[in-house]
Amino acid sequence: MAGQRVLLLVGFLLPGVLLSEAAKILTISTLDTKDKGKSYQVIRWFPPDDYQKRIKDSFNNYIEKALDGRKESEGLVQLMEIFGTQCSYLLSRKDIMDSLNNENFDLVFVEGFDFCSFLIAEKLEKPFVAILPTSFGPLEFGLPSPLSYVPVFHSLLTDHMDFWGRVKNVLMFFSFSTIQWRIHSTFDNTIKEHFTEGSRPVLSHLLRKAELWFVNSDFAFDFARPLLPNTVYVGGLMEKPIKPVPQDLENFIANFGDAGFVLVAFGSTLDIYESEEVLKNMHSAFAHLPQGVIWKCRSSHWPKDVHLATNVKIMDWLPQSDLLAHPRIRLFVTHGGQNSVMEAIRHGVPMVGLPVNGDQHGNMVRVVAKNYGVVMQLNQVTADTLALKMKQVIEDKRYVAL
């Protein structure tokens, strides 16, 4: 790609994705990330303060509903309405749009969940390639999906369905299609405002216009389904070379000898939603394990009336992939996020999943179906049930042999 220029629009979920440095890369981001050592230029922009607050409040509401086990689709629609308005602000930024036009890019990379990036690519009249950061399901972009064996998103079905499973799958298809239509319609006003009548794109058609779809999954994880020639698996997209774990963690792990250790991490989006009741139940379960426990948990959220068990180490941040590659790891307790699951599969680490929202429930259905681990509901966790599940997975040879 020497001499070619690429516009990378992955500011919503994939700010760290790497591409060949032979290309000239420019990325637009609403995230306040550090650019030290980056080989590409970042255009950073922010909507007005009141909209930033609305986005934060809406996202918090969406997560809280998911944690309570309530229907999350309504919260998602409300969140996408705000993103649609935010997109209108960006398209109104004449300085940014003129700059992008003047760059004369050869190709645009867009992120599947950031619908605004599709509209920017259409506005620039450039070919684009889409990246889906999850497995199949959350987005409909034109793949054949026979309902007899391809589970609909949020159906919690596998690819082996009986009659009633297929009935459920058909009903879920109509529900999913309705939600998709509502989500797409949240960008209708933005499209009307920034595209002239007669040349206004239809968002669902734009999703099918991508030259390629790179899907962050793998045959080892996904259920069988038809693929088109422009759909490519790129599982482990965010993986980086494994490094030795820091010495303080090595020293902690060494204290438990052959018993090894358990890694606990629930992703960045859940850091601020750790309730004291859940933390206490989890800690009580961990305290009775013969293994050490390395737990990604903000120390500022730790209950002040709970003394940390000697076999538990909490950290605000930890090198997750490096720890999953460690020879003495015995179990991964996870929220079931796509990247976390793919990393665990890569390193052959069995899982206990506590999914919360989005694709996490479907990911754990796949994990259970393929004997990579077991699943529990976060809002139903008790110290006894969690301890029993962890013991089951650590000792069961089906999972140990993973």
ZAKELUM-671348 format. One record per residue (C-alpha): residue in one letter; x, y, z. Coordinates in pm, 1 decimal. Example, Ala and Ser with C-alpha at 12.3 -4.5 7.8 and 13.67 -1.06 7.14 Angstrom:
BEGIN
rest;xx;yy;zz
A;1230.0;-450.0;780.0
S;1367.0;-106.0;714.0
***
This chain:
BEGIN
rest;xx;yy;zz
M;0.0;0.0;0.0
A;299.6;225.4;-40.2
G;199.4;576.4;-138.4
Q;-168.7;513.3;-74.1
R;-375.4;705.5;177.7
V;-622.8;547.7;415.1
L;-884.9;709.5;635.7
L;-947.7;506.5;949.2
L;-1281.1;580.1;1120.5
V;-1268.4;360.9;1430.1
G;-1304.9;613.4;1710.4
F;-1607.5;442.3;1870.7
L;-1481.7;97.7;1973.4
L;-1148.8;17.3;1807.7
P;-908.6;310.4;1860.5
G;-607.0;80.6;1884.8
V;-644.4;-126.1;1566.9
L;-318.0;-155.9;1372.9
L;-270.4;-130.0;998.4
S;32.1;-137.7;772.6
E;259.0;160.0;827.9
A;324.0;164.2;453.6
A;-8.7;343.5;418.7
K;-77.8;703.6;510.2
I;-333.5;674.1;788.1
L;-553.9;941.4;937.6
T;-807.6;861.1;1207.6
I;-1091.6;1059.9;1361.3
S;-1156.2;998.6;1728.8
T;-1378.6;1131.8;2006.5
L;-1158.4;951.1;2260.0
D;-895.7;1143.6;2452.6
T;-612.9;896.0;2391.6
K;-238.3;953.1;2392.5
D;-69.9;950.2;2051.6
K;290.2;901.6;2160.5
G;471.8;671.7;1921.6
K;179.6;646.8;1677.3
S;258.1;645.3;1307.3
Y;-66.7;808.9;1209.4
Q;-232.9;1145.4;1253.8
V;-541.2;1182.4;1474.1
I;-813.8;1440.3;1421.0
R;-981.3;1471.9;1759.1
W;-1316.1;1642.9;1794.3
F;-1576.4;1669.2;2066.8
P;-1947.3;1762.1;2054.1
P;-2079.6;2034.6;2288.4
D;-2046.9;1965.5;2661.3
D;-2419.4;1913.6;2710.6
Y;-2419.3;1634.7;2451.5
Q;-2116.7;1469.0;2605.4
K;-2307.4;1461.5;2934.7
R;-2616.7;1320.7;2762.3
I;-2407.6;1045.2;2603.6
K;-2252.1;954.0;2938.2
D;-2589.4;954.0;3119.4
S;-2755.2;750.0;2846.1
F;-2473.6;495.5;2839.5
N;-2484.5;464.0;3218.0
N;-2860.2;405.3;3202.0
Y;-2812.8;141.6;2931.3
I;-2557.7;-51.2;3139.4
E;-2758.9;-22.2;3460.6
K;-3065.3;-171.1;3289.3
A;-2854.4;-457.5;3158.1
L;-2709.2;-522.8;3505.2
D;-3058.4;-533.3;3653.3
G;-3167.0;-785.2;3392.1
R;-3409.2;-541.9;3231.7
K;-3468.5;-516.2;2857.7
E;-3173.9;-325.3;2714.7
S;-3306.6;-257.7;2362.8
E;-3490.4;59.3;2467.4
G;-3176.8;198.5;2627.2
L;-2978.3;113.0;2315.9
V;-3225.1;296.2;2088.9
Q;-3204.9;604.4;2312.4
L;-2826.1;588.0;2308.5
M;-2818.9;561.6;1927.6
E;-3046.3;867.0;1898.9
I;-2778.4;1066.9;2078.3
F;-2507.7;922.7;1853.5
G;-2714.3;1025.3;1552.6
T;-2720.1;1384.4;1677.0
Q;-2348.9;1366.5;1752.9
C;-2289.4;1251.0;1394.8
S;-2479.1;1555.1;1269.5
Y;-2238.0;1778.0;1464.1
L;-1940.6;1610.1;1298.2
L;-2085.3;1634.5;947.7
S;-2154.0;2004.2;1017.9
R;-1786.2;2064.4;1093.4
K;-1692.8;2217.5;758.3
D;-1326.2;2241.2;857.4
I;-1299.7;1867.2;921.1
M;-1504.9;1756.2;620.8
D;-1320.3;1992.2;383.6
S;-989.7;1864.3;518.0
L;-1093.0;1503.9;455.4
N;-1205.8;1588.6;103.2
N;-875.9;1759.8;30.3
E;-675.0;1458.8;150.0
N;-815.7;1250.7;-138.9
F;-804.5;916.4;39.8
D;-797.0;592.0;-158.1
L;-984.9;383.6;97.3
V;-1189.0;431.6;413.7
F;-1200.4;184.3;702.8
V;-1520.5;206.0;905.9
E;-1627.1;43.4;1229.6
G;-1947.1;-157.8;1203.4
F;-2113.9;-18.1;1515.1
D;-2035.3;346.0;1438.8
F;-2298.0;424.3;1175.3
C;-2163.9;776.7;1141.7
S;-1848.5;641.0;978.8
F;-2058.9;489.5;696.9
L;-2216.7;830.4;633.7
I;-1874.5;999.0;628.7
A;-1748.8;746.9;372.4
E;-2060.1;805.3;162.0
K;-2015.6;1182.0;190.1
L;-1655.4;1149.0;70.7
E;-1772.0;919.7;-212.8
K;-1492.6;673.1;-136.8
P;-1488.8;291.6;-128.7
F;-1487.9;154.4;224.3
V;-1409.7;-159.4;420.2
A;-1598.2;-239.7;741.9
I;-1468.2;-394.0;1064.2
L;-1711.3;-585.2;1288.0
P;-1552.7;-596.5;1637.4
T;-1787.9;-874.7;1754.2
S;-1899.6;-1209.2;1622.0
F;-2190.8;-1226.8;1376.8
G;-2535.0;-1128.9;1497.6
P;-2558.4;-768.8;1624.2
L;-2554.8;-624.5;1270.6
E;-2744.6;-728.2;959.4
F;-2530.8;-657.8;653.6
G;-2662.6;-892.6;389.3
L;-2531.7;-1238.3;480.4
P;-2766.4;-1532.0;421.2
S;-2901.9;-1640.6;760.4
P;-3113.0;-1958.6;740.7
L;-3329.2;-1954.8;1053.2
S;-3321.1;-2334.0;1074.0
Y;-2965.8;-2332.8;1209.8
V;-2832.6;-1973.4;1234.8
P;-2930.5;-1831.1;1576.1
V;-3075.7;-1479.2;1577.8
F;-2895.4;-1228.4;1798.0
H;-3010.9;-1247.3;2162.2
S;-3202.3;-1572.0;2098.9
L;-2949.9;-1760.1;2318.1
L;-2986.3;-2056.3;2083.1
T;-2712.9;-2273.1;1932.5
D;-2688.8;-2404.9;1576.7
H;-2858.0;-2728.3;1690.1
M;-3226.7;-2643.2;1731.8
D;-3527.9;-2865.9;1778.8
F;-3871.0;-2769.5;1642.4
W;-3953.8;-2533.1;1926.1
G;-3607.8;-2381.6;1910.7
R;-3668.2;-2295.5;1545.5
V;-4008.0;-2147.0;1631.1
K;-3838.8;-1928.8;1890.0
N;-3570.7;-1833.5;1637.2
V;-3831.9;-1719.3;1383.9
L;-4011.2;-1507.6;1644.3
M;-3679.8;-1359.9;1758.7
F;-3602.9;-1271.9;1396.7
F;-3908.7;-1045.0;1376.6
S;-3820.6;-885.0;1711.2
F;-3457.8;-834.3;1605.9
S;-3561.6;-684.9;1270.0
T;-3790.0;-435.9;1444.9
I;-3513.1;-323.8;1680.9
Q;-3268.2;-292.9;1389.8
W;-3516.3;-74.3;1201.3
R;-3562.6;149.0;1505.8
I;-3186.2;183.0;1553.2
H;-3130.5;269.5;1186.5
S;-3411.6;525.8;1196.8
T;-3226.7;720.1;1469.3
F;-2998.7;848.2;1190.9
D;-3283.6;953.2;956.7
N;-3274.3;1318.9;1060.9
T;-2896.2;1331.7;1021.1
I;-2923.1;1187.8;670.2
K;-3197.9;1433.4;572.7
E;-2992.5;1724.7;704.8
H;-2663.9;1642.4;531.4
F;-2761.9;1469.1;206.5
T;-2966.3;1628.8;-70.5
E;-3301.8;1484.8;-167.9
G;-3261.2;1223.9;-437.5
S;-2915.0;1119.7;-319.9
R;-2994.5;1031.1;40.3
P;-2852.4;691.3;138.2
V;-3044.6;426.3;327.8
L;-2839.0;314.4;625.2
S;-2921.8;-54.6;585.0
H;-2811.0;-32.8;220.7
L;-2482.9;130.5;322.5
L;-2402.1;-165.8;546.6
R;-2426.8;-388.8;240.1
K;-2217.6;-154.6;28.1
A;-1887.2;-235.3;203.1
E;-1623.3;-383.2;-27.3
L;-1512.8;-614.5;255.3
W;-1632.7;-707.1;603.4
F;-1360.2;-806.7;849.2
V;-1520.5;-1000.9;1136.4
N;-1335.2;-1025.7;1467.5
S;-1416.0;-1392.7;1521.5
D;-1298.5;-1739.1;1421.0
F;-1432.0;-2075.5;1302.7
A;-1318.3;-2222.2;1637.0
F;-1564.3;-1994.8;1816.5
D;-1853.8;-1923.4;1582.1
F;-2134.1;-2155.2;1480.2
A;-2145.3;-2272.5;1119.0
R;-2318.1;-2031.0;883.2
P;-2307.5;-1922.3;515.4
L;-2047.0;-1659.7;427.0
L;-2006.2;-1437.7;122.2
P;-1671.9;-1383.2;-55.9
N;-1641.3;-1032.6;92.3
T;-1665.5;-1162.0;452.0
V;-1333.5;-1247.8;617.3
Y;-1262.1;-1382.9;965.6
V;-990.2;-1185.2;1145.9
G;-1027.0;-1329.0;1497.5
G;-774.8;-1188.0;1742.8
L;-765.9;-853.2;1565.5
M;-661.4;-673.5;1884.2
E;-399.6;-930.1;1991.7
K;-47.3;-812.1;2060.7
P;276.6;-1008.4;2114.9
I;291.3;-1177.3;2454.0
K;531.9;-1028.8;2710.2
P;651.7;-1162.7;3046.3
V;424.2;-1057.9;3331.2
P;564.0;-799.4;3577.2
Q;780.6;-936.9;3857.0
D;535.2;-845.7;4134.0
L;271.7;-1063.6;3966.9
E;522.9;-1346.3;3916.4
N;603.1;-1332.7;4286.9
F;232.8;-1346.1;4376.4
I;171.5;-1641.5;4141.7
A;472.9;-1829.8;4280.6
N;314.0;-1830.2;4627.1
F;52.7;-2082.3;4509.5
G;281.5;-2332.2;4339.9
D;113.2;-2594.1;4123.4
A;-233.1;-2479.6;4232.6
G;-184.7;-2184.8;3996.4
F;-403.8;-1877.5;3978.4
V;-740.8;-1751.0;3857.1
L;-770.3;-1434.1;3647.9
V;-1079.9;-1214.8;3694.7
A;-1151.9;-925.6;3455.5
F;-1477.6;-768.3;3338.6
G;-1373.5;-513.7;3077.4
S;-1339.5;-137.6;3099.3
T;-1709.1;-51.8;3057.7
L;-1808.0;-234.4;3376.7
D;-1540.6;-85.8;3603.2
I;-1775.2;179.5;3743.7
Y;-2073.0;-52.9;3793.2
E;-1927.7;-290.3;4050.3
S;-2185.3;-303.6;4329.9
E;-2062.5;-377.9;4680.6
E;-2293.6;-678.5;4709.9
V;-2151.2;-841.5;4396.7
L;-1794.0;-760.8;4501.7
K;-1849.2;-913.6;4846.5
N;-2003.9;-1231.8;4704.1
M;-1724.3;-1274.0;4452.7
H;-1455.8;-1205.8;4713.1
S;-1608.4;-1461.3;4951.2
A;-1600.5;-1721.9;4672.7
F;-1240.5;-1640.8;4579.7
A;-1121.4;-1648.8;4942.0
H;-1191.2;-2023.8;4966.8
L;-995.9;-2118.8;4654.0
P;-655.5;-2290.4;4685.2
Q;-548.2;-2083.3;4383.3
G;-434.6;-1725.8;4388.6
V;-675.1;-1473.6;4234.9
I;-563.1;-1174.6;4027.8
W;-864.2;-947.5;3994.2
K;-906.8;-636.2;3782.3
C;-1104.9;-425.9;4027.5
R;-1065.4;-58.9;4107.1
S;-930.7;-16.2;4459.3
S;-1147.7;296.4;4496.6
H;-1458.0;75.8;4462.3
W;-1348.7;-181.2;4717.8
P;-1585.8;-207.9;5019.6
K;-1411.4;-47.3;5315.2
D;-1552.6;-305.5;5557.8
V;-1403.1;-604.6;5370.9
H;-1047.5;-716.8;5445.8
L;-884.0;-853.3;5131.1
A;-812.3;-1227.1;5148.5
T;-445.9;-1329.0;5136.8
N;-494.6;-1518.2;4810.3
V;-661.6;-1223.3;4633.1
K;-479.8;-939.0;4459.6
I;-684.3;-651.7;4312.8
M;-545.0;-419.2;4046.4
D;-679.6;-114.8;3864.2
W;-516.3;-245.4;3547.2
L;-350.6;-572.9;3450.4
P;-184.2;-725.6;3140.5
Q;-475.0;-956.8;3058.4
S;-337.6;-1130.6;2749.6
D;3.6;-1185.5;2909.5
L;-159.2;-1341.2;3217.2
L;-380.8;-1564.5;3002.2
A;-63.1;-1694.8;2836.9
H;97.7;-1777.9;3173.3
P;157.5;-2153.4;3224.1
R;8.2;-2150.2;3576.6
I;-329.5;-1998.8;3493.2
R;-618.0;-2232.6;3574.0
L;-933.2;-2028.9;3502.3
F;-1057.2;-1700.9;3356.1
V;-1364.1;-1535.1;3515.4
T;-1489.8;-1294.2;3249.6
H;-1783.9;-1081.4;3134.8
G;-1771.6;-1260.4;2800.5
G;-1657.4;-971.6;2580.9
Q;-1543.7;-1071.1;2232.6
N;-1175.8;-986.4;2273.0
S;-1155.9;-1149.1;2616.6
V;-1314.0;-1471.2;2489.3
M;-1088.6;-1481.5;2183.5
E;-779.9;-1431.6;2400.1
A;-886.7;-1712.8;2635.0
I;-948.3;-1950.3;2342.0
R;-612.6;-1859.4;2191.0
H;-433.0;-1956.3;2512.0
G;-653.9;-2254.8;2596.3
V;-788.0;-2113.1;2923.4
P;-1131.8;-2236.7;3042.3
M;-1386.9;-1971.6;3141.5
V;-1662.0;-1891.9;3387.7
G;-1870.0;-1623.1;3217.9
L;-2084.0;-1357.7;3387.0
P;-2230.1;-1173.2;3085.2
V;-2405.2;-838.4;3120.6
N;-2508.3;-680.7;2789.4
G;-2467.8;-662.9;2413.5
D;-2306.4;-964.5;2251.5
Q;-2176.0;-1108.1;2580.2
H;-2471.8;-1343.2;2640.7
G;-2442.9;-1485.3;2288.5
N;-2067.4;-1522.0;2326.8
M;-2114.4;-1729.8;2638.8
V;-2373.3;-1948.9;2463.8
R;-2097.1;-2036.1;2216.4
V;-1845.8;-2087.8;2496.5
V;-2078.4;-2336.0;2671.7
A;-2176.6;-2512.9;2347.3
K;-1812.0;-2573.9;2259.0
N;-1709.7;-2679.3;2612.3
Y;-1482.8;-2381.0;2663.3
G;-1649.0;-2301.3;2996.6
V;-1974.4;-2234.9;3183.4
V;-2200.6;-1933.5;3233.3
M;-2376.8;-1765.5;3527.4
Q;-2601.1;-1459.9;3557.9
L;-2418.8;-1175.5;3732.6
N;-2726.8;-1056.7;3924.1
Q;-2781.3;-1410.3;4058.2
V;-2427.4;-1475.8;4178.4
T;-2378.3;-1590.4;4536.9
A;-2052.2;-1688.2;4703.6
D;-2152.4;-2056.8;4709.5
T;-2274.3;-2082.3;4349.7
L;-1970.4;-1901.3;4208.1
A;-1728.2;-2110.7;4413.8
L;-1901.5;-2429.9;4293.7
K;-1885.4;-2325.2;3926.6
M;-1518.3;-2230.5;3947.2
K;-1429.7;-2558.8;4118.2
Q;-1628.7;-2748.6;3854.8
V;-1443.6;-2592.0;3562.9
I;-1096.9;-2612.7;3721.3
E;-1135.7;-2983.7;3805.0
D;-1338.9;-3107.7;3507.0
K;-1104.1;-3267.1;3253.2
R;-1323.4;-3149.8;2962.8
Y;-1220.3;-2794.8;3036.6
V;-868.4;-2864.8;3159.9
A;-796.6;-3036.6;2827.5
L;-894.8;-2720.8;2636.7
***
